[in-house]
Amino acid sequence: MRMDLGSAPQRPAWPAGYAPRKFVLSDAAALHALLAEAYEDGGGAIGPLSDWRPALLGDAEFDPALAFLAEEESTGRIAGAALCWTPGFVKDVAVARTARRRGLASALMQAAFAAFRARGLSHVDLKVRPDNASAIALYRSLGMYEPPPDER
Ligand SMILES: CC(C)(COP(=O)(O)OP(=O)(O)OC[C@H]1O[C@@H](n2cnc3c(N)ncnc32)[C@H](O)[C@@H]1OP(=O)(O)O)[C@@H](O)C(=O)NCCC(=O)NCCS
């Protein structure tokens, strides 16, 4: 699905008790755990930390400034993440089960859209499994759409 960045995206509205923060290298294990938990019911897949961590940090399209995290303020735990690649691709979006339906994924995605727009990109893409109804509903609610095959 695609988000056009021609006009300024909505400003992220962070739900009470959660705050955005920057990714640091020591977050890798906690981010992996969040993704593993989020993908347990389908929606995506992630390999073991020992493979995933070096692949992530060594990827030429990885930029820690495009790893958007939301922290639960009372515990410091990572409750949500949107992990993006520099060409304008959202690779992973995940929110801990206990933190869902509060607007966290929406805020993370809007932060990602704003960052890509500031870098001059015209659009952001992502892939979603056709049976992932909750993610598709999220992306549609943000204004994302299915581009025609010849524009992908
Ligand atoms: C998909 C996911 C990231 C959504 O995170 P979230 O923080 O709960 O999403 P938000 O609260 O920002 O939801 C925004 C809107 O998206 C839609 N939405 C989100 N989850 C939904 C669900 N389970 N059912 C229906 N609509 C849903 C709704 O329109 C919602 O607005 P509303 O709550 O006012 O109705 C989360 O469910 C998740 O981590 N799923 C597992 C991992 C995954 O599938 N990631 C996507 C890979 S492509």
The ligand as an SDF file (V2000), in Angstrom:
LIG
                    3D

 48 50  0  0  0  0  0  0  0  0999 V2000
   -1.8680   -3.5760   13.1310 C   0  0  0  0  0  0  0  0  0  0  0  0
   -1.3600   -2.9450   14.4390 C   0  0  0  0  0  0  0  0  0  0  0  0
    0.0580   -2.4110   14.2270 C   0  0  0  0  0  0  0  0  0  0  0  0
   -2.3000   -1.7770   14.8200 C   0  0  0  0  0  0  0  0  0  0  0  0
   -1.7490   -1.1080   15.9590 O   0  0  0  0  0  0  0  0  0  0  0  0
   -2.6710   -0.1730   16.9040 P   0  0  0  0  0  0  0  0  0  0  0  0
   -1.7690    0.6910   17.7000 O   0  0  0  0  0  0  0  0  0  0  0  0
   -3.6340   -1.0140   17.6290 O   0  0  0  0  0  0  0  0  0  0  0  0
   -3.4480    0.6980   15.8180 O   0  0  0  0  0  0  0  0  0  0  0  0
   -4.2190    2.0870   16.1060 P   0  0  0  0  0  0  0  0  0  0  0  0
   -4.7170    2.1100   17.5000 O   0  0  0  0  0  0  0  0  0  0  0  0
   -3.3480    3.2160   15.6710 O   0  0  0  0  0  0  0  0  0  0  0  0
   -5.4580    1.9340   15.1060 O   0  0  0  0  0  0  0  0  0  0  0  0
   -5.8460    2.9740   14.2080 C   0  0  0  0  0  0  0  0  0  0  0  0
   -7.0220    2.5190   13.3880 C   0  0  0  0  0  0  0  0  0  0  0  0
   -6.6620    1.3500   12.6330 O   0  0  0  0  0  0  0  0  0  0  0  0
   -7.7960    0.4570   12.5570 C   0  0  0  0  0  0  0  0  0  0  0  0
   -7.5270   -0.7550   13.3290 N   0  0  0  0  0  0  0  0  0  0  0  0
   -6.4420   -1.0360   14.0840 C   0  0  0  0  0  0  0  0  0  0  0  0
   -6.5420   -2.2770   14.6330 N   0  0  0  0  0  0  0  0  0  0  0  0
   -7.7190   -2.7800   14.2090 C   0  0  0  0  0  0  0  0  0  0  0  0
   -8.3970   -4.0210   14.4320 C   0  0  0  0  0  0  0  0  0  0  0  0
   -7.8610   -4.9930   15.2100 N   0  0  0  0  0  0  0  0  0  0  0  0
   -9.5900   -4.2100   13.8310 N   0  0  0  0  0  0  0  0  0  0  0  0
  -10.1310   -3.2600   13.0480 C   0  0  0  0  0  0  0  0  0  0  0  0
   -9.5580   -2.0530   12.8030 N   0  0  0  0  0  0  0  0  0  0  0  0
   -8.3540   -1.8190   13.3710 C   0  0  0  0  0  0  0  0  0  0  0  0
   -8.9510    1.2330   13.2040 C   0  0  0  0  0  0  0  0  0  0  0  0
   -9.5350    2.0230   12.1890 O   0  0  0  0  0  0  0  0  0  0  0  0
   -8.2080    2.0980   14.2140 C   0  0  0  0  0  0  0  0  0  0  0  0
   -8.9400    3.2250   14.6040 O   0  0  0  0  0  0  0  0  0  0  0  0
  -10.0000    3.1060   15.8270 P   0  0  0  0  0  0  0  0  0  0  0  0
   -9.2980    2.3870   16.9570 O   0  0  0  0  0  0  0  0  0  0  0  0
  -10.3110    4.5510   16.1390 O   0  0  0  0  0  0  0  0  0  0  0  0
  -11.1540    2.3260   15.2900 O   0  0  0  0  0  0  0  0  0  0  0  0
   -1.3570   -3.9820   15.6130 C   0  0  0  0  0  0  0  0  0  0  0  0
   -2.6180   -4.6150   15.6520 O   0  0  0  0  0  0  0  0  0  0  0  0
   -0.2760   -5.0380   15.5000 C   0  0  0  0  0  0  0  0  0  0  0  0
    0.8340   -4.8740   16.0260 O   0  0  0  0  0  0  0  0  0  0  0  0
   -0.6040   -6.1610   14.8130 N   0  0  0  0  0  0  0  0  0  0  0  0
    0.3590   -7.2790   14.6670 C   0  0  0  0  0  0  0  0  0  0  0  0
    1.5310   -6.9290   13.7550 C   0  0  0  0  0  0  0  0  0  0  0  0
    1.0750   -6.5750   12.3600 C   0  0  0  0  0  0  0  0  0  0  0  0
    0.2250   -7.2410   11.7910 O   0  0  0  0  0  0  0  0  0  0  0  0
    1.6840   -5.5090   11.8050 N   0  0  0  0  0  0  0  0  0  0  0  0
    1.3950   -5.0470   10.4610 C   0  0  0  0  0  0  0  0  0  0  0  0
    2.2580   -5.7510    9.4670 C   0  0  0  0  0  0  0  0  0  0  0  0
    1.9080   -5.1830    7.7880 S   0  0  0  0  0  0  0  0  0  0  0  0
  1  2  1  0
  2  3  1  0
  2  4  1  0
  2 36  1  0
  4  5  1  0
  5  6  1  0
  6  7  2  0
  6  8  1  0
  6  9  1  0
  9 10  1  0
 10 11  2  0
 10 12  1  0
 10 13  1  0
 13 14  1  0
 14 15  1  0
 15 16  1  0
 15 30  1  0
 16 17  1  0
 17 18  1  0
 17 28  1  0
 18 19  1  0
 18 27  1  0
 19 20  2  0
 20 21  1  0
 21 22  1  0
 21 27  2  0
 22 23  1  0
 22 24  2  0
 24 25  1  0
 25 26  2  0
 26 27  1  0
 28 29  1  0
 28 30  1  0
 30 31  1  0
 31 32  1  0
 32 33  2  0
 32 34  1  0
 32 35  1  0
 36 37  1  0
 36 38  1  0
 38 39  2  0
 38 40  1  0
 40 41  1  0
 41 42  1  0
 42 43  1  0
 43 44  2  0
 43 45  1  0
 45 46  1  0
 46 47  1  0
 47 48  1  0
M  END
$$$$
